[in-house]
Amino acid sequence: MNTRTQALAREDASIQRNVATINEQKARPSAIQAMASRLNISPANLQKTLLDTVFKGAKESEFAALIVVANEYGLNPLTKEIYAFPAKGGGIVPVVSIDGWIRIANSHPMYDGSEQNFVYDDGKLFAVETTIYRKDRAHPIKKMEFLSECKRGTDPWKMEHRMLGHKGFIQAARYAFGFSGIHDEDDGEIIID
């Protein structure tokens, strides 16, 4: 084989690889298509609905990021498992509700249940210890969250036990499963500030 023939063969092989890559990318659904398929709605209707409701005010890049994160964790934005929290200076912060955190923990193949024990000091709520069990670990993951570090001056925190229980579960789930890139509403407010 002469040099010219070898060069043409390499060029043909390169073209075939590029065509295969392009065809693979065409066959792979976009993030919005994947979510729309999972939720049984057209991509255009899903995008319009999300931008009119739970992702209101999101820029194109923020919307894309929210969709990718929702797909990564199997969250449904239509049931507010994930939503856009408005930032004070404009833009949004992606927030996962407690329902979303519960979904992703329950969906993890190694999740084997959880327990919570509230701790009191002089009869007042002091902390919560959350234990998460994994099927592939000999020892459970335990995380303590303290009321003084978590409580915020918002209406939901009037239900201290419930809210501290939520914070405890979220933090224990982060430790147990390595969930990253997602926040609860309190974290979202802190990030914004």
URRA-V359031 format. One record per residue. RES is the residue in one small letter. SS is DSSP state (alpha for helix, beta for strand, coil for the rest). OMEGA is omega in whole degrees, 0 to 359 (none if undefined). Layout:
# URRA-V359031
res: (RES & RES)
ss: (SS & SS)
omega: (OMEGA & OMEGA)
This chain:
# URRA-V359031
res: (m & n & t & r & t & q & a & l & a & r & e & d & a & s & i & q & r & n & v & a & t & i & n & e & q & k & a & r & p & s & a & i & q & a & m & a & s & r & l & n & i & s & p & a & n & l & q & k & t & l & l & d & t & v & f & k & g & a & k & e & s & e & f & a & a & l & i & v & v & a & n & e & y & g & l & n & p & l & t & k & e & i & y & a & f & p & a & k & g & g & g & i & v & p & v & v & s & i & d & g & w & i & r & i & a & n & s & h & p & m & y & d & g & s & e & q & n & f & v & y & d & d & g & k & l & f & a & v & e & t & t & i & y & r & k & d & r & a & h & p & i & k & k & m & e & f & l & s & e & c & k & r & g & t & d & p & w & k & m & e & h & r & m & l & g & h & k & g & f & i & q & a & a & r & y & a & f & g & f & s & g & i & h & d & e & d & d & g & e & i & i & i & d)
ss: (coil & coil & alpha & alpha & alpha & alpha & alpha & alpha & alpha & alpha & alpha & alpha & alpha & alpha & alpha & alpha & alpha & alpha & alpha & alpha & alpha & alpha & alpha & alpha & alpha & alpha & alpha & coil & coil & coil & alpha & alpha & alpha & alpha & alpha & alpha & alpha & alpha & alpha & coil & coil & coil & alpha & alpha & alpha & alpha & alpha & alpha & alpha & alpha & alpha & alpha & coil & coil & coil & coil & coil & coil & coil & alpha & alpha & alpha & alpha & alpha & alpha & alpha & alpha & alpha & alpha & alpha & alpha & alpha & alpha & coil & coil & coil & alpha & alpha & alpha & coil & coil & beta & beta & beta & beta & beta & coil & coil & coil & coil & coil & beta & beta & beta & beta & beta & coil & alpha & alpha & alpha & alpha & alpha & alpha & alpha & alpha & alpha & alpha & coil & coil & coil & beta & beta & beta & beta & beta & beta & beta & beta & beta & beta & beta & coil & coil & beta & beta & beta & beta & beta & beta & beta & beta & beta & beta & beta & coil & coil & coil & coil & coil & coil & beta & beta & beta & beta & beta & beta & alpha & alpha & alpha & alpha & coil & coil & coil & coil & alpha & alpha & alpha & alpha & coil & alpha & alpha & alpha & alpha & alpha & alpha & alpha & alpha & alpha & alpha & alpha & alpha & alpha & alpha & alpha & alpha & alpha & alpha & coil & coil & coil & coil & coil & coil & coil & alpha & alpha & alpha & alpha & alpha & alpha & alpha & alpha & coil)
omega: (180 & 185 & 179 & 180 & 179 & 179 & 178 & 179 & 178 & 179 & 178 & 179 & 179 & 179 & 180 & 177 & 179 & 178 & 178 & 178 & 179 & 180 & 178 & 179 & 177 & 182 & 181 & 181 & 175 & 180 & 180 & 177 & 179 & 179 & 180 & 178 & 180 & 183 & 177 & 179 & 180 & 179 & 181 & 179 & 179 & 181 & 180 & 180 & 181 & 180 & 178 & 186 & 191 & 177 & 183 & 178 & 181 & 173 & 182 & 181 & 178 & 178 & 180 & 180 & 178 & 180 & 180 & 180 & 179 & 178 & 181 & 183 & 179 & 183 & 180 & 180 & 181 & 175 & 177 & 170 & 172 & 179 & 180 & 178 & 184 & 177 & 183 & 181 & 184 & 183 & 184 & 173 & 177 & 183 & 176 & 179 & 178 & 177 & 177 & 178 & 179 & 179 & 184 & 176 & 180 & 180 & 181 & 185 & 181 & 180 & 182 & 176 & 180 & 176 & 174 & 176 & 178 & 181 & 183 & 175 & 185 & 177 & 181 & 178 & 183 & 185 & 172 & 174 & 180 & 178 & 176 & 179 & 175 & 181 & 185 & 181 & 178 & 183 & 179 & 176 & 181 & 180 & 178 & 175 & 184 & 181 & 183 & 181 & 186 & 189 & 177 & 182 & 180 & 182 & 181 & 182 & 171 & 175 & 189 & 182 & 181 & 184 & 179 & 175 & 177 & 181 & 179 & 180 & 182 & 182 & 178 & 178 & 177 & 181 & 185 & 188 & 178 & 178 & 181 & 177 & 179 & 185 & 170 & 186 & 178 & 177 & 180 & 179 & 180 & 179 & 181 & 181 & none)
